[in-house]
Amino acid sequence: MIKPDFVFSSFSAPDLDAERRFYRDTLGLDVVDGRMGTLELHTGKATVLIYPKPDHKPATFTVLNFPVDNVEAEVDRLSKLGVKFEHYEGQIKTDAKGIARGNGPTIAWFKDPAGNILSVLEAR
């Protein structure tokens, strides 16, 4: 039987030291060393596992979404810490800061050191 209290997500990265620094020092998450040379992001309600993979290929979709009260303020804060936000044109358009508005939640995408796509989005 599936145990919903123990569901977790995972993705790969080639350099766990870079991931540890990014998720802990830049994003401010609780990062601990996991079993078998992995990292665990403890997010409050869920654990995300990052496992080493030397031939890692970044996901072409968003692997983690971080709800925030104010996307613009969070984009400004993370930008000051060196995070670069993605810019898109086409069906989804982002402004000069990399924020998409008006077509779903206000959201901005960025990448971790392994190239995995993450987002901050307004939780309303």
Secondary structure, 3 states (H helix, E strand, C coil): CCCHHHCCEEEEECCHHHHHHHHHHHCCCEEEECHHHCEEEECCCCEEEEEECCCCCCCCCEEEEEEECCHHHHHHHHHHCCCCECCCCCCCCCCCCCEECCCCCCEEEEECCCCCEEEEEECC
